[in-house]
Amino acid sequence: MSRRSDIEHEIHSYERKIDECKGRKSRLEEIHESMSRKRTDVENDVYEPERIYDMTFGEKFRGKLEQNSEEYQFEINIRTDAFLSNTAQFMSSIKRAIERLEEMIDEYRNHISKLEAELASLDDDKY
């Protein structure tokens, strides 16, 4: 194969890699957005109301029943808090992966630019 063919093949290879990265990035962005909405829902609809709910309102609970209720509430809050924290960490990992994909896309584009410049110089050499 000629150098021209090699360069064109390499350019197409990088273009395919860019397309793959864009597809993965898009999918990760969708997942991140979905998780963000669900995390917000859990926080607003479950965690906050449960955390501030007064189990003893109206003095309906007394003694051991009140203590058990408060312990269950405490356990629910701890588990929900852990879920929210783990979800935030996972979402942060997704963001880092998206950033890395963007870096890879930029690197591939830089390679393509260099190859196109080399290809253009081959054209100039013909004349």
DSSP file with accessible surface (Angstrom, degrees, kcal/mol):
  #  RESIDUE AA STRUCTURE BP1 BP2  ACC     N-H-->O    O-->H-N    N-H-->O    O-->H-N    TCO  KAPPA ALPHA  PHI   PSI    X-CA   Y-CA   Z-CA
    1    1 A M              0   0  174      0, 0.0     2,-0.1     0, 0.0     0, 0.0   0.000 360.0 360.0 360.0 148.8    0.0    0.0    0.0
    2    2 A S     >  -     0   0   61      1,-0.1     4,-2.3     4,-0.0     5,-0.2  -0.359 360.0-109.3 -79.8 164.5    1.1    3.5   -0.7
    3    3 A R  H  > S+     0   0  100      1,-0.2     4,-2.7     2,-0.2     5,-0.2   0.893 120.2  57.2 -60.9 -38.0    1.6    6.1    2.1
    4    4 A R  H  > S+     0   0   54      1,-0.2     4,-2.7     2,-0.2    -1,-0.2   0.939 108.1  45.9 -58.7 -47.4   -1.5    7.9    0.9
    5    5 A S  H  > S+     0   0   43      1,-0.2     4,-2.7     2,-0.2    -1,-0.2   0.897 111.5  52.6 -64.1 -39.7   -3.6    4.7    1.4
    6    6 A D  H  X S+     0   0   58     -4,-2.3     4,-2.4     2,-0.2    -1,-0.2   0.923 111.3  46.2 -61.0 -45.6   -2.0    4.1    4.8
    7    7 A I  H  X S+     0   0    0     -4,-2.7     4,-2.8     2,-0.2    -2,-0.2   0.933 112.9  48.9 -63.9 -46.2   -2.9    7.6    5.9
    8    8 A E  H  X S+     0   0   78     -4,-2.7     4,-2.4     1,-0.2    -2,-0.2   0.912 112.0  49.5 -61.3 -41.2   -6.4    7.4    4.6
    9    9 A H  H  X S+     0   0  112     -4,-2.7     4,-2.2    -5,-0.2    -1,-0.2   0.921 111.7  48.5 -62.7 -43.2   -6.9    4.1    6.4
   10   10 A E  H  X S+     0   0   68     -4,-2.4     4,-2.4     2,-0.2    -2,-0.2   0.905 109.7  52.3 -65.1 -40.3   -5.5    5.5    9.6
   11   11 A I  H  X S+     0   0   12     -4,-2.8     4,-2.5     1,-0.2    -2,-0.2   0.945 110.3  48.0 -60.5 -46.5   -7.8    8.5    9.4
   12   12 A H  H  X S+     0   0   96     -4,-2.4     4,-2.3     1,-0.2    -1,-0.2   0.884 109.0  54.6 -63.2 -36.2  -10.8    6.3    8.9
   13   13 A S  H  X S+     0   0   32     -4,-2.2     4,-2.1     2,-0.2    -1,-0.2   0.930 110.0  45.8 -62.8 -44.6   -9.7    4.2   11.9
   14   14 A Y  H  X S+     0   0   32     -4,-2.4     4,-2.5     1,-0.2    -2,-0.2   0.880 109.6  55.1 -66.7 -36.3   -9.6    7.3   14.1
   15   15 A E  H  X S+     0   0   74     -4,-2.5     4,-2.3     2,-0.2    -1,-0.2   0.907 108.2  48.9 -63.6 -38.7  -13.0    8.5   12.8
   16   16 A R  H  X S+     0   0  125     -4,-2.3     4,-2.4     2,-0.2    -1,-0.2   0.911 110.2  51.2 -64.9 -41.3  -14.5    5.1   13.8
   17   17 A K  H  X S+     0   0   78     -4,-2.1     4,-2.6     2,-0.2    -2,-0.2   0.900 108.9  51.0 -62.6 -40.1  -12.9    5.4   17.2
   18   18 A I  H  X S+     0   0   12     -4,-2.5     4,-2.8     2,-0.2    -2,-0.2   0.931 109.6  50.3 -62.3 -44.6  -14.3    8.9   17.6
   19   19 A D  H  X S+     0   0  104     -4,-2.3     4,-2.3     1,-0.2    -2,-0.2   0.912 110.8  49.4 -61.0 -40.7  -17.8    7.6   16.7
   20   20 A E  H  X S+     0   0  107     -4,-2.4     4,-2.5     2,-0.2    -1,-0.2   0.928 111.8  48.3 -63.6 -44.6  -17.4    4.8   19.3
   21   21 A C  H  X S+     0   0    4     -4,-2.6     4,-2.9     1,-0.2    -2,-0.2   0.908 110.7  51.1 -63.2 -41.5  -16.4    7.3   21.9
   22   22 A K  H  X S+     0   0   95     -4,-2.8     4,-2.6     2,-0.2    -1,-0.2   0.899 110.3  49.7 -62.6 -40.9  -19.3    9.6   21.1
   23   23 A G  H  X S+     0   0   44     -4,-2.3     4,-2.2    -5,-0.2    -2,-0.2   0.929 113.7  44.8 -63.7 -44.4  -21.7    6.7   21.4
   24   24 A R  H  X S+     0   0  149     -4,-2.5     4,-2.6     2,-0.2    -2,-0.2   0.905 113.3  50.9 -65.3 -42.1  -20.3    5.6   24.7
   25   25 A K  H  X S+     0   0   48     -4,-2.9     4,-2.6    -5,-0.2    -2,-0.2   0.933 109.6  50.2 -61.5 -45.2  -20.3    9.2   26.0
   26   26 A S  H  X S+     0   0   54     -4,-2.6     4,-2.2     1,-0.2    -1,-0.2   0.922 111.2  48.6 -60.1 -43.9  -23.9    9.7   24.9
   27   27 A R  H  X S+     0   0  141     -4,-2.2     4,-2.3     1,-0.2    -1,-0.2   0.920 111.6  49.2 -64.2 -43.0  -25.0    6.5   26.7
   28   28 A L  H  X S+     0   0   41     -4,-2.6     4,-2.9     1,-0.2    -1,-0.2   0.888 109.2  52.8 -64.7 -37.4  -23.1    7.5   29.9
   29   29 A E  H  X S+     0   0   81     -4,-2.6     4,-2.5     2,-0.2    -1,-0.2   0.908 109.4  49.4 -64.6 -39.4  -24.7   11.0   29.8
   30   30 A E  H  X S+     0   0  104     -4,-2.2     4,-2.5     2,-0.2    -2,-0.2   0.921 112.7  47.0 -63.1 -45.2  -28.2    9.4   29.5
   31   31 A I  H  X S+     0   0   49     -4,-2.3     4,-2.9     2,-0.2     5,-0.2   0.926 112.1  50.5 -62.7 -44.4  -27.4    7.1   32.5
   32   32 A H  H  X S+     0   0   30     -4,-2.9     4,-2.5     1,-0.2    -2,-0.2   0.928 111.7  47.3 -60.2 -46.4  -26.0   10.0   34.5
   33   33 A E  H  X S+     0   0   98     -4,-2.5     4,-2.3     2,-0.2    -1,-0.2   0.920 113.1  48.5 -62.5 -44.1  -29.1   12.1   33.8
   34   34 A S  H  X S+     0   0   31     -4,-2.5     4,-2.4     1,-0.2    -2,-0.2   0.932 113.2  47.1 -62.3 -45.5  -31.5    9.2   34.7
   35   35 A M  H  X S+     0   0   42     -4,-2.9     4,-3.0     1,-0.2     5,-0.2   0.882 109.5  54.5 -64.5 -37.2  -29.6    8.5   37.9
   36   36 A S  H  X S+     0   0   37     -4,-2.5     4,-2.4    -5,-0.2    -1,-0.2   0.928 109.6  46.6 -62.8 -44.1  -29.6   12.1   38.8
   37   37 A R  H  X S+     0   0  134     -4,-2.3     4,-2.4     2,-0.2    -2,-0.2   0.933 115.0  46.5 -63.1 -44.7  -33.4   12.3   38.5
   38   38 A K  H  X S+     0   0  129     -4,-2.4     4,-2.6     2,-0.2    -2,-0.2   0.901 111.5  51.3 -66.5 -39.6  -33.9    9.2   40.5
   39   39 A R  H  X S+     0   0   55     -4,-3.0     4,-2.7     2,-0.2    -1,-0.2   0.930 110.7  48.8 -62.9 -43.4  -31.4   10.3   43.2
   40   40 A T  H  X S+     0   0   56     -4,-2.4     4,-3.1    -5,-0.2     5,-0.3   0.915 110.4  51.7 -62.1 -41.5  -33.3   13.6   43.5
   41   41 A D  H  X S+     0   0   87     -4,-2.4     4,-3.2     2,-0.2     5,-0.4   0.929 111.6  45.9 -60.9 -46.2  -36.6   11.8   43.7
   42   42 A V  H  X>S+     0   0   39     -4,-2.6     5,-2.8     2,-0.2     4,-1.9   0.930 115.3  47.4 -62.7 -44.3  -35.3    9.5   46.5
   43   43 A E  I  <>S+     0   0   57     -4,-2.7     5,-2.6     3,-0.2    -2,-0.2   0.940 121.8  34.1 -63.6 -45.9  -33.8   12.5   48.3
   44   44 A N  I  <5S+     0   0   90     -4,-3.1    -2,-0.2    -5,-0.2    -1,-0.2   0.862 127.8  34.5 -78.9 -37.9  -36.9   14.7   48.0
   45   45 A D  I  <5S+     0   0  115     -4,-3.2    -3,-0.2    -5,-0.3    -2,-0.2   0.650 134.7  13.1 -95.6 -17.2  -39.7   12.0   48.2
   46   46 A V  I  X5S+     0   0   68     -4,-1.9     4,-2.3    -5,-0.4     5,-0.3   0.703 122.5  44.1-121.4 -60.2  -38.1    9.5   50.7
   47   47 A Y  I  ><S+     0   0   33     -5,-2.8     4,-2.9     2,-0.2     5,-0.2   0.949 116.1  41.2 -63.5 -56.0  -35.1   10.7   52.6
   48   48 A E  H  ><S+     0   0   61     -5,-2.6     4,-2.1    -6,-0.2     5,-0.2   0.946 118.3  45.2 -62.4 -48.8  -36.1   14.2   53.6
   49   49 A P  H  > S+     0   0   59      0, 0.0     4,-1.0     0, 0.0    -1,-0.2   0.925 117.6  45.2 -61.4 -40.0  -39.7   13.4   54.6
   50   50 A E  H  < S+     0   0   46     -4,-2.3     3,-0.3     1,-0.2    -2,-0.2   0.905 111.2  53.3 -69.1 -39.2  -38.6   10.3   56.5
   51   51 A R  H  < S+     0   0  110     -4,-2.9    -1,-0.2    -5,-0.3    -3,-0.2   0.877 117.3  35.8 -64.2 -38.1  -35.7   12.1   58.2
   52   52 A I  H  < S+     0   0  119     -4,-2.1    -1,-0.2    -5,-0.2    -2,-0.2   0.517  88.1 117.5 -96.7  -3.5  -37.9   14.9   59.5
   53   53 A Y     <  -     0   0  132     -4,-1.0     2,-0.9    -3,-0.3     3,-0.1  -0.431  63.0-135.0 -68.2 131.6  -41.0   12.8   60.2
   54   54 A D    >   -     0   0   80     -2,-0.2     3,-1.5     1,-0.2    -1,-0.1  -0.778  15.3-167.8 -90.0 106.2  -41.9   12.8   63.9
   55   55 A M  T 3  S+     0   0   37     -2,-0.9    -1,-0.2     1,-0.3     6,-0.1   0.699  86.4  52.0 -65.5 -20.3  -42.7    9.2   64.8
   56   56 A T  T >  S+     0   0   30      4,-0.1     3,-2.0     3,-0.1    -1,-0.3   0.254  76.2 146.6-103.4  14.3  -44.2   10.3   68.1
   57   57 A F  G X  S+     0   0  149     -3,-1.5     3,-1.0     1,-0.3     4,-0.1  -0.200  73.0  11.3 -54.1 134.0  -46.6   12.9   66.8
   58   58 A G  G 3  S-     0   0   55      1,-0.2    -1,-0.3     2,-0.1    -2,-0.0   0.645 116.0 -90.7  73.7  12.7  -49.8   13.2   68.8
   59   59 A E  G <  S+     0   0  132     -3,-2.0    -1,-0.2     1,-0.1    -2,-0.2   0.821  85.5 140.1  52.4  34.6  -48.3   11.0   71.5
   60   60 A K    <   +     0   0  170     -3,-1.0     2,-0.4    -4,-0.2    -1,-0.1   0.761  58.3  60.4 -76.1 -26.7  -49.7    7.9   69.8
   61   61 A F        +     0   0   63     -5,-0.2     2,-0.3    -4,-0.1    -2,-0.0  -0.865  66.2 177.3-106.6 140.3  -46.6    5.9   70.6
   62   62 A R    >>  -     0   0  143     -2,-0.4     3,-1.1     0, 0.0     4,-0.7  -0.977  44.5 -23.8-138.2 150.6  -45.4    5.2   74.0
   63   63 A G  H 3> S+     0   0   54     -2,-0.3     4,-2.1     1,-0.2     3,-0.2  -0.175 123.6   3.2  61.2-131.2  -42.6    3.3   75.7
   64   64 A K  H 3> S+     0   0  132      1,-0.2     4,-3.0     2,-0.2    -1,-0.2   0.863 130.2  56.6 -62.5 -38.8  -41.0    0.4   73.8
   65   65 A L  H <> S+     0   0   98     -3,-1.1     4,-2.3     1,-0.2    -1,-0.2   0.919 108.4  47.8 -61.5 -41.2  -43.1    1.0   70.7
   66   66 A E  H  X S+     0   0   48     -4,-0.7     4,-2.4     2,-0.2    -2,-0.2   0.935 112.3  48.9 -64.6 -44.2  -41.9    4.5   70.4
   67   67 A Q  H  X S+     0   0   93     -4,-2.1     4,-2.2     1,-0.2    -2,-0.2   0.931 111.9  48.8 -62.8 -44.7  -38.3    3.4   70.9
   68   68 A N  H  X S+     0   0   43     -4,-3.0     4,-2.6     1,-0.2    -1,-0.2   0.913 110.6  51.3 -60.6 -43.7  -38.6    0.7   68.2
   69   69 A S  H  X S+     0   0   13     -4,-2.3     4,-2.5    -5,-0.2    -1,-0.2   0.917 110.5  48.1 -61.3 -43.3  -40.2    3.2   65.8
   70   70 A E  H  X S+     0   0   86     -4,-2.4     4,-2.5     2,-0.2    -1,-0.2   0.882 110.9  51.2 -66.6 -36.5  -37.3    5.6   66.3
   71   71 A E  H  X S+     0   0   95     -4,-2.2     4,-2.5     2,-0.2    -2,-0.2   0.914 111.2  47.7 -66.0 -42.0  -34.7    2.9   65.8
   72   72 A Y  H  X S+     0   0  156     -4,-2.6     4,-2.7     2,-0.2    -2,-0.2   0.917 112.1  49.8 -63.4 -42.7  -36.4    1.8   62.6
   73   73 A Q  H  X S+     0   0   23     -4,-2.5     4,-2.5    -5,-0.2    -2,-0.2   0.930 110.5  49.9 -61.9 -43.9  -36.5    5.4   61.4
   74   74 A F  H  X S+     0   0  133     -4,-2.5     4,-2.4     1,-0.2    -2,-0.2   0.922 111.5  48.8 -59.9 -45.0  -32.9    5.8   62.3
   75   75 A E  H  X S+     0   0   80     -4,-2.5     4,-2.6     2,-0.2     5,-0.2   0.911 110.8  50.3 -63.1 -43.4  -32.0    2.6   60.3
   76   76 A I  H  X S+     0   0   74     -4,-2.7     4,-2.7     1,-0.2     5,-0.2   0.930 111.2  49.4 -60.2 -44.6  -34.0    3.8   57.3
   77   77 A N  H  X S+     0   0   24     -4,-2.5     4,-2.6     2,-0.2    -2,-0.2   0.907 110.7  49.5 -63.8 -41.1  -32.2    7.1   57.3
   78   78 A I  H  X S+     0   0   77     -4,-2.4     4,-2.4     2,-0.2    -1,-0.2   0.939 114.0  45.0 -63.2 -46.5  -28.8    5.5   57.6
   79   79 A R  H  X S+     0   0  173     -4,-2.6     4,-2.4     2,-0.2    -2,-0.2   0.903 114.5  48.0 -66.2 -40.7  -29.5    3.2   54.7
   80   80 A T  H  X S+     0   0   20     -4,-2.7     4,-2.7    -5,-0.2    -1,-0.2   0.921 111.5  50.7 -66.2 -41.3  -31.0    5.9   52.5
   81   81 A D  H  X S+     0   0   83     -4,-2.6     4,-2.5    -5,-0.2    -2,-0.2   0.918 110.6  49.4 -61.2 -42.7  -28.1    8.2   53.3
   82   82 A A  H  X S+     0   0   45     -4,-2.4     4,-3.0     2,-0.2     5,-0.2   0.917 110.6  50.8 -63.1 -42.4  -25.7    5.4   52.3
   83   83 A F  H  X S+     0   0   93     -4,-2.4     4,-2.6     2,-0.2    -2,-0.2   0.938 111.3  47.5 -59.2 -47.6  -27.6    4.9   49.1
   84   84 A L  H  X S+     0   0    3     -4,-2.7     4,-2.3     1,-0.2    -2,-0.2   0.910 113.6  48.0 -63.2 -40.2  -27.5    8.6   48.2
   85   85 A S  H  X S+     0   0   53     -4,-2.5     4,-2.3     2,-0.2    -2,-0.2   0.935 112.9  47.1 -65.9 -46.4  -23.8    8.7   48.9
   86   86 A N  H  X S+     0   0   96     -4,-3.0     4,-2.4     1,-0.2    -2,-0.2   0.890 111.9  51.4 -62.3 -39.7  -23.0    5.6   46.9
   87   87 A T  H  X S+     0   0   13     -4,-2.6     4,-2.8    -5,-0.2    -1,-0.2   0.923 108.6  50.8 -64.3 -42.5  -25.1    6.9   44.0
   88   88 A A  H  X S+     0   0   39     -4,-2.3     4,-2.1     1,-0.2    -2,-0.2   0.906 110.8  49.3 -62.0 -40.9  -23.3   10.3   44.1
   89   89 A Q  H  X S+     0   0  118     -4,-2.3     4,-2.0     2,-0.2    -1,-0.2   0.916 111.7  48.4 -64.6 -41.9  -19.9    8.5   44.0
   90   90 A F  H  X S+     0   0  109     -4,-2.4     4,-2.2     2,-0.2    -2,-0.2   0.921 110.5  51.0 -64.3 -41.8  -21.1    6.3   41.1
   91   91 A M  H  X S+     0   0   20     -4,-2.8     4,-2.3     1,-0.2    -1,-0.2   0.877 108.0  53.3 -63.7 -35.6  -22.3    9.4   39.2
   92   92 A S  H  X S+     0   0   55     -4,-2.1     4,-2.3     2,-0.2    -1,-0.2   0.902 107.2  51.6 -64.6 -39.5  -19.0   11.1   39.8
   93   93 A S  H  X S+     0   0   50     -4,-2.0     4,-2.2     2,-0.2    -2,-0.2   0.892 108.1  51.8 -63.6 -39.4  -17.3    8.0   38.3
   94   94 A I  H  X S+     0   0    9     -4,-2.2     4,-2.5     2,-0.2    -2,-0.2   0.929 108.4  51.3 -62.7 -44.0  -19.6    8.3   35.2
   95   95 A K  H  X S+     0   0   96     -4,-2.3     4,-2.5     1,-0.2    -2,-0.2   0.910 109.2  50.4 -60.8 -41.2  -18.6   12.0   34.9
   96   96 A R  H  X S+     0   0  135     -4,-2.3     4,-2.3     2,-0.2    -1,-0.2   0.901 110.1  50.3 -64.0 -39.3  -14.9   11.1   35.0
   97   97 A A  H  X S+     0   0   40     -4,-2.2     4,-2.4     2,-0.2    -2,-0.2   0.911 110.0  50.4 -64.4 -40.4  -15.5    8.5   32.3
   98   98 A I  H  X S+     0   0    6     -4,-2.5     4,-2.3     2,-0.2    -2,-0.2   0.927 110.1  50.0 -62.5 -44.3  -17.2   11.0   30.2
   99   99 A E  H  X S+     0   0  103     -4,-2.5     4,-2.2     1,-0.2    -2,-0.2   0.905 110.1  50.4 -61.1 -40.8  -14.4   13.5   30.6
  100  100 A R  H  X S+     0   0  104     -4,-2.3     4,-2.6     2,-0.2    -1,-0.2   0.905 108.7  51.7 -65.2 -40.0  -11.9   10.8   29.6
  101  101 A L  H  X S+     0   0   18     -4,-2.4     4,-2.6     2,-0.2    -1,-0.2   0.906 108.5  51.5 -62.9 -39.5  -13.9   10.0   26.5
  102  102 A E  H  X S+     0   0   75     -4,-2.3     4,-2.3     1,-0.2    -2,-0.2   0.903 109.7  49.9 -62.9 -40.5  -13.8   13.7   25.6
  103  103 A E  H  X S+     0   0  100     -4,-2.2     4,-2.5     2,-0.2    -2,-0.2   0.911 110.5  49.9 -62.2 -43.2  -10.1   13.7   26.0
  104  104 A M  H  X S+     0   0   42     -4,-2.6     4,-2.8     2,-0.2    -2,-0.2   0.913 108.8  51.9 -63.0 -42.0   -9.8   10.6   23.8
  105  105 A I  H  X S+     0   0    9     -4,-2.6     4,-2.6     1,-0.2    -1,-0.2   0.931 110.6  48.7 -59.7 -44.8  -11.9   12.2   21.1
  106  106 A D  H  X S+     0   0   88     -4,-2.3     4,-2.3     1,-0.2    -1,-0.2   0.912 111.1  50.3 -61.6 -42.5   -9.7   15.3   21.2
  107  107 A E  H  X S+     0   0   82     -4,-2.5     4,-2.3     2,-0.2    -2,-0.2   0.923 111.2  48.2 -61.2 -45.0   -6.6   13.1   20.9
  108  108 A Y  H  X S+     0   0   39     -4,-2.8     4,-2.5     1,-0.2    -2,-0.2   0.902 110.7  51.2 -63.1 -40.5   -8.1   11.2   18.0
  109  109 A R  H  X S+     0   0  109     -4,-2.6     4,-2.6     2,-0.2    -1,-0.2   0.891 108.7  51.6 -64.1 -39.1   -9.0   14.5   16.3
  110  110 A N  H  X S+     0   0   94     -4,-2.3     4,-2.3     2,-0.2    -1,-0.2   0.911 109.6  49.7 -62.6 -42.3   -5.4   15.8   16.8
  111  111 A H  H  X S+     0   0   76     -4,-2.3     4,-2.5     2,-0.2    -2,-0.2   0.917 110.9  50.0 -60.9 -43.0   -4.1   12.6   15.2
  112  112 A I  H  X S+     0   0   14     -4,-2.5     4,-3.1     1,-0.2     5,-0.2   0.922 108.9  51.9 -62.3 -43.8   -6.5   13.1   12.3
  113  113 A S  H  X S+     0   0   69     -4,-2.6     4,-2.3     1,-0.2    -1,-0.2   0.917 111.2  47.1 -59.1 -43.6   -5.4   16.7   11.8
  114  114 A K  H  X S+     0   0  144     -4,-2.3     4,-2.3     2,-0.2    -1,-0.2   0.912 113.4  48.3 -64.6 -41.6   -1.7   15.6   11.7
  115  115 A L  H  X S+     0   0   12     -4,-2.5     4,-2.9     2,-0.2    -2,-0.2   0.898 110.8  50.5 -66.5 -39.7   -2.5   12.9    9.2
  116  116 A E  H  X S+     0   0   97     -4,-3.1     4,-2.8     2,-0.2    -1,-0.2   0.890 109.7  51.4 -65.5 -36.4   -4.5   15.2    7.0
  117  117 A A  H  X S+     0   0   64     -4,-2.3     4,-2.2    -5,-0.2    -2,-0.2   0.914 111.5  47.1 -64.8 -41.7   -1.6   17.7    7.1
  118  118 A E  H  X S+     0   0   70     -4,-2.3     4,-1.8     2,-0.2    -2,-0.2   0.916 111.7  51.0 -64.6 -40.6    0.7   14.9    6.0
  119  119 A L  H  X S+     0   0   27     -4,-2.9     4,-1.7     1,-0.2    -2,-0.2   0.918 109.6  50.3 -62.1 -42.1   -1.8   13.9    3.4
  120  120 A A  H  X S+     0   0   45     -4,-2.8     4,-2.2     1,-0.2    -1,-0.2   0.880 107.4  53.7 -64.5 -37.2   -1.9   17.5    2.1
  121  121 A S  H  X S+     0   0   48     -4,-2.2     4,-1.8     1,-0.2    -1,-0.2   0.845 105.0  54.7 -67.9 -31.1    1.9   17.6    2.0
  122  122 A L  H  X S+     0   0   43     -4,-1.8     4,-0.8     2,-0.2    -1,-0.2   0.896 107.9  49.7 -65.4 -39.0    1.8   14.4   -0.2
  123  123 A D  H >X S+     0   0   62     -4,-1.7     3,-0.7     1,-0.2     4,-0.6   0.903 109.4  51.6 -63.5 -41.6   -0.5   16.3   -2.6
  124  124 A D  H >< S+     0   0  116     -4,-2.2     3,-0.8     1,-0.2    -1,-0.2   0.857 103.7  58.2 -64.9 -34.6    1.9   19.3   -2.6
  125  125 A D  H 3< S+     0   0  126     -4,-1.8    -1,-0.2     1,-0.2    -2,-0.2   0.763  97.2  63.0 -67.2 -23.7    4.8   17.0   -3.5
  126  126 A K  H <<        0   0  152     -4,-0.8    -1,-0.2    -3,-0.7    -2,-0.2   0.774 360.0 360.0 -71.4 -28.1    3.1   15.8   -6.6
  127  127 A Y    <<        0   0  229     -3,-0.8    -3,-0.1    -4,-0.6    -4,-0.0  -0.060 360.0 360.0 -96.9 360.0    3.0   19.2   -8.2
